[in-house]
Amino acid sequence: MGEVKKAMIDSAAADQLAELFKALGDPTRVKLIGALLHKELCVHDLTVLLDMNQSAVSHQLRYLRNLRMVKRRKSGKSVFYSLDDSHIEQIFVQTLQHLRHE
């Protein structure tokens, strides 16, 4: 039991991991990540794809950005979003594969 206790995740990391999964617990955020999985998109494109208003999409993107799940890039007046790194893509794809596995 001592080995298991030493190898266990610490409280701070457990909180961060739970927050990441909490973010994936919202269908809108899952759809945003799913769209960004394919390519970098501007806020306008995301509002059209998700059939949502800009304020709601921006709010969700801010939440995901604060968790370092997405990043943004400004180009003139436009803001483009993409996945922060390949780890987010891997988590997303692995989870989808798990769900589709029979």
C-alpha positions, 0 to 999 in steps of 0.5 A: 500500500505504501508504494501506491500511496507514494505514486498517487496523484497530488491534490493540486494535480487532481484538482487540475485534472478534474477541472479539465474533465469538467470543461469536457463535460459541457457539450458546447465546449466539446463541439468547439474543441471538435471544430478546432480539432480540424483547423484554426477558426475565427470566432465568427466561423465558430458562431456559424458552425455552432449556431450561437451568438458571438458573446456565448462562443467568446465566453466558452473560448475564454473558459477553455483558454484559461485552462490552456485547452485553446490558444488565440492568435490575433490578425488585424481585428480577427481573433483565431483559435486553435487547440493549445497543443497536441495533448488536447487533441490526443485526449479528445481523440482517445475519448471519442475512440473509447466511446465508439469502441464496442 
